Structure formats: structure tokens, C-alpha cells
Amino acid sequence: MLMIATESNLLLESSFMEKPLSLLDTDCLSAMVSRYLTCYLEEHKDHLPVGQLYAVVMGEIEKSLLLETMKFTNGNQKKASEILGINRNTLRKKISEGN
């Protein structure tokens, strides 16, 4: 998977995360993703990964989803797979693949 990490990404992410939550829409997750993608696309409009943006974004979202769910369940894969609604073996495979 293509990893896109630049110094400007880190600055963008840092400033994005400092915004007060009260500025987000009621659908917090959707609003956060939308706001971040708008900034990301504008920041990288001349250097976007042609044909790879969907895979990059979805890979990063899945990685965060798995990581945060595993933290929430204190590493309990059975509980995490139940929360995620996926088979435990699927979760194990995704973790071992590094997604």
C-alpha cells in the first residue's frame, strides 16, 4: 500500500486535530473525515496519487478502526471482532497484514 507522508501532512494533521470538537457537525466522524479530506485534497492537488487515492484513504481508515477497536477492547480479538461485526479470523488476518 502506498503511504503518503510529508512534513506538510504532519502540520495539516496537527492543526486539524487542534480544532475544537464543537465546530464539527452532529455526525462527528463523517464531518471529521470530510474536513480532513477537503484539506488534504487542496494541500496535495498537484501531487495526488493517481488511481490510488481510494485505496490509500480506505487503508488508513481501516488501520485506525482496527487499532482503536483493539485498544478499546484491551487487545481482546474476540470482543473486537464482535464490535466490528467481522469474523475473528478476518480480524486476525487484517492485523497480521498490517492494515
MARROGU-83904 format. One line per field, with one value per residue: residue in three letters; residue number from 1; x, y, z of N, C-alpha, C, CB in turn. Coordinates in nm, 4 decimals. Glycine has a CB too. Layout:
BEGIN
residu ALA/...
num NUM/...
n.east X/...
n.north Y/...
n.up Z/...
ca.east X/...
ca.north Y/...
ca.up Z/...
c.east X/...
c.north Y/...
c.up Z/...
cb.east X/...
cb.north Y/...
cb.up Z/...
//
This chain:
BEGIN
residu MET/LEU/MET/ILE/ALA/THR/GLU/SER/ASN/LEU/LEU/LEU/GLU/SER/SER/PHE/MET/GLU/LYS/PRO/LEU/SER/LEU/LEU/ASP/THR/ASP/CYS/LEU/SER/ALA/MET/VAL/SER/ARG/TYR/LEU/THR/CYS/TYR/LEU/GLU/GLU/HIS/LYS/ASP/HIS/LEU/PRO/VAL/GLY/GLN/LEU/TYR/ALA/VAL/VAL/MET/GLY/GLU/ILE/GLU/LYS/SER/LEU/LEU/LEU/GLU/THR/MET/LYS/PHE/THR/ASN/GLY/ASN/GLN/LYS/LYS/ALA/SER/GLU/ILE/LEU/GLY/ILE/ASN/ARG/ASN/THR/LEU/ARG/LYS/LYS/ILE/SER/GLU/GLY/ASN
num 1/2/3/4/5/6/7/8/9/10/11/12/13/14/15/16/17/18/19/20/21/22/23/24/25/26/27/28/29/30/31/32/33/34/35/36/37/38/39/40/41/42/43/44/45/46/47/48/49/50/51/52/53/54/55/56/57/58/59/60/61/62/63/64/65/66/67/68/69/70/71/72/73/74/75/76/77/78/79/80/81/82/83/84/85/86/87/88/89/90/91/92/93/94/95/96/97/98/99
n.east 0.0839/0.0502/0.2079/0.1509/0.3238/0.4208/0.6029/0.4286/0.1848/0.1933/0.1890/-0.0593/-0.2259/-0.1727/-0.2706/-0.5335/-0.6230/-0.6258/-0.8488/-1.1489/-1.3907/-1.6522/-1.6978/-1.7629/-1.9988/-2.3124/-2.2896/-2.0240/-1.7959/-1.8204/-1.8104/-1.5538/-1.3900/-1.4620/-1.3792/-1.1033/-1.0317/-1.0983/-0.9097/-0.6755/-0.6934/-0.6867/-0.4375/-0.2679/-0.3218/-0.1716/-0.0167/-0.1457/-0.2052/-0.2459/-0.5125/-0.4939/-0.5929/-0.8369/-0.7760/-0.5652/-0.6881/-0.8987/-0.7486/-0.6046/-0.8142/-0.9236/-0.7060/-0.6851/-0.9381/-0.9257/-0.7053/-0.7887/-1.0175/-0.9079/-0.7525/-0.9583/-1.0779/-0.8831/-0.7006/-0.8422/-0.9274/-1.1547/-1.3680/-1.3289/-1.3734/-1.6424/-1.7550/-1.6800/-1.8147/-1.7153/-1.5636/-1.3585/-1.1268/-1.0913/-1.0328/-0.7892/-0.6326/-0.6290/-0.4948/-0.2464/-0.1642/-0.1142/-0.2990
n.north -0.1175/0.2238/0.4735/0.7951/1.0431/1.3466/1.6364/1.8515/1.7177/1.6288/1.8701/1.9635/1.7632/1.7992/2.0621/2.0177/1.8384/1.9997/2.1567/2.2682/2.0360/2.1205/2.2550/2.0735/1.8927/1.7291/1.4648/1.3467/1.1807/1.1578/1.4286/1.4972/1.3359/1.4349/1.7033/1.6717/1.5402/1.7356/1.9363/1.7861/1.7169/1.9711/2.0631/1.8818/1.8966/1.9087/1.6842/1.4366/1.0854/0.9215/0.7201/0.5839/0.6988/0.6244/0.3657/0.4325/0.6085/0.4462/0.2345/0.3624/0.4460/0.1975/0.0865/0.2589/0.2156/-0.0571/-0.0515/0.1300/-0.0007/-0.2370/-0.1296/-0.0303/-0.2659/-0.3713/-0.5373/-0.7703/-0.9877/-1.1373/-0.9942/-0.7499/-0.8248/-0.8868/-0.6358/-0.4984/-0.6434/-0.8430/-1.1554/-1.3303/-1.4523/-1.3096/-1.0595/-1.1202/-1.1833/-0.9349/-0.7810/-0.9120/-0.8581/-0.5968/-0.3965
n.up 0.0000/-0.0737/0.1034/0.2069/0.3245/0.4329/0.5391/0.5354/0.5544/0.8178/0.9554/0.8689/0.9716/1.2420/1.2909/1.2234/1.4192/1.6402/1.6297/1.7832/1.9040/1.9089/1.6748/1.4861/1.2777/1.3763/1.3032/1.3791/1.3008/1.0185/0.9510/1.0414/0.8778/0.6267/0.6493/0.6878/0.4459/0.2577/0.3186/0.2762/0.0005/-0.1161/-0.0270/-0.1563/-0.4274/-0.6641/-0.6533/-0.6229/-0.5626/-0.8443/-0.9313/-0.6930/-0.4649/-0.3379/-0.2354/-0.0639/0.1245/0.2289/0.3312/0.5356/0.7005/0.7731/0.9102/1.1333/1.2464/1.3201/1.4979/1.7025/1.7941/1.8911/2.0971/2.2586/2.3415/2.4948/2.3602/2.3129/2.0819/2.0145/2.1301/1.9983/1.7304/1.7442/1.8051/1.5728/1.3857/1.2267/1.1293/1.3624/1.2639/1.0289/1.1334/1.2626/1.0366/0.9038/1.0942/1.0978/0.8408/0.8613/0.8213
ca.east 0.0000/0.1223/0.1987/0.1760/0.3557/0.5110/0.6053/0.3061/0.0773/0.2004/0.1415/-0.2028/-0.2903/-0.1595/-0.3642/-0.6681/-0.6586/-0.6387/-0.9767/-1.2445/-1.4937/-1.7811/-1.7127/-1.7996/-2.1414/-2.3589/-2.2313/-1.8851/-1.7000/-1.8334/-1.7638/-1.4080/-1.3308/-1.4860/-1.2933/-0.9655/-1.0131/-1.1006/-0.7773/-0.5752/-0.7032/-0.6401/-0.2934/-0.1938/-0.3905/-0.0778/0.0619/-0.2324/-0.1707/-0.3417/-0.5659/-0.4648/-0.6456/-0.9382/-0.7073/-0.4879/-0.7799/-0.9674/-0.6484/-0.5757/-0.9325/-0.9334/-0.5982/-0.7255/-1.0542/-0.8798/-0.6191/-0.8656/-1.1065/-0.8239/-0.7208/-1.0815/-1.1049/-0.7596/-0.6371/-0.9281/-0.9683/-1.2927/-1.4565/-1.3118/-1.4401/-1.7873/-1.7875/-1.6628/-1.9071/-1.6399/-1.5161/-1.2322/-1.0162/-1.0731/-0.9613/-0.6506/-0.5658/-0.6082/-0.3897/-0.1181/-0.1287/-0.0750/-0.3999
ca.north 0.0000/0.3491/0.5602/0.9334/1.1173/1.4580/1.7295/1.9318/1.6321/1.6269/2.0001/1.9679/1.6759/1.8615/2.1736/1.9608/1.7758/2.1018/2.2267/2.2269/1.9431/2.1888/2.3065/1.9634/1.8619/1.6268/1.3385/1.3816/1.1056/1.1997/1.5665/1.4979/1.2791/1.5305/1.8195/1.6323/1.5142/1.8641/1.9958/1.7008/1.7326/2.1059/2.0683/1.7936/1.8962/1.8877/1.5625/1.3287/0.9534/0.8895/0.5847/0.5174/0.7742/0.5451/0.2609/0.4967/0.6583/0.3345/0.1615/0.4375/0.4413/0.0626/0.0695/0.3311/0.1471/-0.1792/-0.0155/0.1887/-0.1038/-0.3269/-0.0574/-0.0230/-0.3978/-0.4154/-0.6439/-0.8880/-1.0003/-1.1877/-0.8814/-0.6518/-0.8749/-0.8740/-0.4937/-0.4618/-0.7194/-0.9279/-1.2816/-1.3170/-1.4893/-1.1967/-0.9580/-1.1671/-1.1689/-0.7924/-0.7370/-0.9667/-0.7901/-0.4617/-0.2987
ca.up 0.0000/-0.0830/0.2204/0.1709/0.4458/0.4102/0.6507/0.5324/0.6056/0.9627/1.0002/0.8426/1.0693/1.3726/1.3034/1.2148/1.5447/1.7431/1.6158/1.8866/1.8591/1.8961/1.5389/1.3974/1.2640/1.4696/1.2584/1.4064/1.2207/0.8796/0.9410/1.0565/0.7563/0.5188/0.6697/0.6634/0.3034/0.1875/0.3397/0.2124/-0.1445/-0.1505/0.0005/-0.2476/-0.5565/-0.7748/-0.6316/-0.5743/-0.6167/-0.9499/-0.9257/-0.5660/-0.3519/-0.2674/-0.1599/0.0432/0.2274/0.2935/0.4091/0.6576/0.7864/0.8295/1.0076/1.2543/1.3023/1.3872/1.6099/1.8120/1.8493/1.9711/2.2213/2.3379/2.3985/2.5620/2.2833/2.3043/1.9420/2.0061/2.1595/1.8900/1.6098/1.7669/1.7919/1.4324/1.3020/1.1332/1.1836/1.4357/1.1747/0.9378/1.2116/1.2782/0.9070/0.8795/1.1861/1.0543/0.7157/0.8957/0.7800
c.east 0.0882/0.1006/0.2355/0.1998/0.4573/0.5085/0.4779/0.1861/0.0753/0.1520/-0.0088/-0.2767/-0.2858/-0.2596/-0.5082/-0.7119/-0.6773/-0.7708/-1.0720/-1.3545/-1.6277/-1.8041/-1.7595/-1.9511/-2.1811/-2.3072/-2.0802/-1.7851/-1.7029/-1.7799/-1.6120/-1.3398/-1.3446/-1.3936/-1.1476/-0.9407/-1.0137/-0.9647/-0.6695/-0.5754/-0.6528/-0.4887/-0.2120/-0.2495/-0.2981/-0.0001/-0.0224/-0.1922/-0.2758/-0.3826/-0.5453/-0.5297/-0.7468/-0.8712/-0.6293/-0.5798/-0.8462/-0.8709/-0.6168/-0.6941/-0.9446/-0.8273/-0.6350/-0.8418/-1.0120/-0.7974/-0.6986/-0.9622/-1.0277/-0.7821/-0.8412/-1.1103/-0.9834/-0.6970/-0.7202/-0.9851/-1.1116/-1.3919/-1.4494/-1.3846/-1.5919/-1.8321/-1.7830/-1.7621/-1.8371/-1.5952/-1.3812/-1.1124/-0.9875/-0.9967/-0.8144/-0.5706/-0.5349/-0.4976/-0.2543/-0.0709/-0.0853/-0.1739/-0.4706
c.north 0.1234/0.4317/0.7004/1.0102/1.2244/1.5467/1.8129/1.8509/1.6367/1.7593/2.0115/1.8848/1.7389/1.9746/2.1243/1.9075/1.8786/2.1768/2.1782/2.1377/2.0114/2.2436/2.1987/1.9473/1.7544/1.4891/1.3568/1.3098/1.1498/1.3410/1.5748/1.4457/1.3774/1.6508/1.7864/1.6104/1.6422/1.9324/1.9178/1.7195/1.8693/2.1164/1.9911/1.7928/1.8713/1.7566/1.4479/1.1955/0.9081/0.7424/0.5132/0.5860/0.6926/0.4395/0.3190/0.5383/0.5426/0.2508/0.2303/0.4360/0.3039/0.0402/0.1371/0.2620/0.0224/-0.1464/0.0376/0.0885/-0.2019/-0.2594/-0.0573/-0.1546/-0.4554/-0.5369/-0.7701/-0.8977/-1.0497/-1.0736/-0.7768/-0.6975/-0.8659/-0.7286/-0.4516/-0.5323/-0.8004/-1.0539/-1.2603/-1.3524/-1.3785/-1.0860/-0.9968/-1.1487/-1.0232/-0.7371/-0.7868/-0.9043/-0.6466/-0.3562/-0.2443
c.up 0.0000/0.0423/0.1768/0.2994/0.4110/0.5324/0.6536/0.5796/0.7576/1.0196/0.9832/0.9463/1.2078/1.3893/1.2988/1.3504/1.6571/1.7355/1.7240/1.8302/1.8391/1.7557/1.4416/1.3913/1.3647/1.4304/1.2611/1.3150/1.0749/0.8591/0.9515/0.9315/0.6407/0.5298/0.6406/0.5140/0.2213/0.1985/0.2661/0.0606/-0.1891/-0.1350/-0.1039/-0.3898/-0.6746/-0.7644/-0.5772/-0.6372/-0.7178/-0.9398/-0.7943/-0.4461/-0.2711/-0.1795/-0.0426/0.1569/0.3010/0.3782/0.5407/0.7542/0.8517/0.9362/1.1396/1.3245/1.3800/1.5111/1.7280/1.8746/1.9348/2.1020/2.3149/2.4086/2.4717/2.4937/2.2675/2.1620/1.9270/2.0264/2.0470/1.7642/1.6234/1.7499/1.6449/1.3399/1.1951/1.2055/1.2525/1.3488/1.0737/1.0085/1.2279/1.1499/0.8791/0.9695/1.1396/0.9234/0.7419/0.8519/0.8983
cb.east -0.0954/0.0791/0.2912/0.0578/0.4097/0.4725/0.7282/0.2807/0.0945/0.3431/0.2115/-0.2343/-0.2229/-0.0177/-0.3401/-0.6733/-0.5525/-0.5252/-1.0380/-1.3065/-1.5085/-1.7901/-1.5813/-1.7343/-2.1743/-2.5115/-2.2827/-1.8531/-1.7284/-1.9789/-1.8283/-1.3661/-1.3974/-1.6315/-1.3075/-0.9318/-1.1210/-1.2115/-0.7444/-0.6007/-0.8474/-0.7098/-0.2648/-0.1941/-0.4609/0.0194/0.1763/-0.3806/-0.1578/-0.2816/-0.5061/-0.3161/-0.7102/-1.0348/-0.6132/-0.4109/-0.8869/-1.0350/-0.5215/-0.5386/-1.0601/-0.9197/-0.4657/-0.7638/-1.1525/-0.7972/-0.5172/-0.9424/-1.1799/-0.6987/-0.6769/-1.1997/-1.1487/-0.7885/-0.5094/-1.0433/-0.8748/-1.3172/-1.4188/-1.1620/-1.3983/-1.8249/-1.6899/-1.5220/-2.0052/-1.5167/-1.5046/-1.2337/-1.0482/-1.2095/-1.0274/-0.6485/-0.6524/-0.7388/-0.4180/-0.1283/-0.2469/0.0564/-0.4995
cb.north 0.0000/0.4271/0.5110/0.9941/1.0233/1.5372/1.8202/1.9854/1.4863/1.5977/2.1118/1.9173/1.5377/1.9134/2.2765/1.8488/1.6750/2.1990/2.2042/2.3494/1.8303/2.3018/2.3654/1.8326/1.8158/1.6256/1.2974/1.3503/0.9561/1.1920/1.6520/1.4143/1.1440/1.5764/1.8716/1.5052/1.4208/1.9557/2.0017/1.5535/1.7128/2.2113/2.0122/1.6531/2.0262/2.0026/1.5908/1.3598/0.8496/0.9201/0.5048/0.5109/0.9030/0.4778/0.1826/0.6192/0.7496/0.2462/0.1453/0.5815/0.4738/-0.0429/0.1271/0.4748/0.1093/-0.2655/0.0876/0.3098/-0.1789/-0.3697/0.0880/0.0148/-0.4934/-0.4486/-0.6794/-0.8812/-1.0939/-1.2990/-0.8171/-0.6299/-1.0202/-0.9250/-0.4075/-0.4935/-0.6271/-0.8519/-1.3883/-1.4055/-1.6203/-1.1444/-0.9395/-1.3146/-1.2271/-0.7147/-0.7861/-1.1175/-0.7920/-0.4323/-0.3592
cb.up 0.1207/-0.2066/0.3364/0.0891/0.5575/0.2831/0.6422/0.3913/0.5563/1.0092/0.9241/0.7002/1.0713/1.3926/1.1924/1.1094/1.5833/1.7327/1.4744/1.9526/1.9581/1.9968/1.4909/1.4442/1.1196/1.4756/1.1141/1.5497/1.2306/0.8356/1.0493/1.1774/0.7205/0.5199/0.8122/0.7421/0.2531/0.2444/0.4890/0.2474/-0.1903/-0.0624/0.1398/-0.1937/-0.5762/-0.7811/-0.5364/-0.6052/-0.5028/-1.0898/-1.0321/-0.5452/-0.4011/-0.3681/-0.2514/-0.0105/0.1649/0.1882/0.3286/0.6232/0.7054/0.7192/0.9528/1.2199/1.1909/1.2909/1.5663/1.7624/1.7362/1.8910/2.1906/2.2489/2.2888/2.7085/2.3466/2.4107/1.8695/2.1113/2.2956/1.8595/1.5818/1.9083/1.8757/1.3886/1.2375/1.0742/1.0721/1.5597/1.1009/0.8862/1.3503/1.3197/0.7942/0.9023/1.3288/1.0386/0.6180/0.8369/0.6842
//
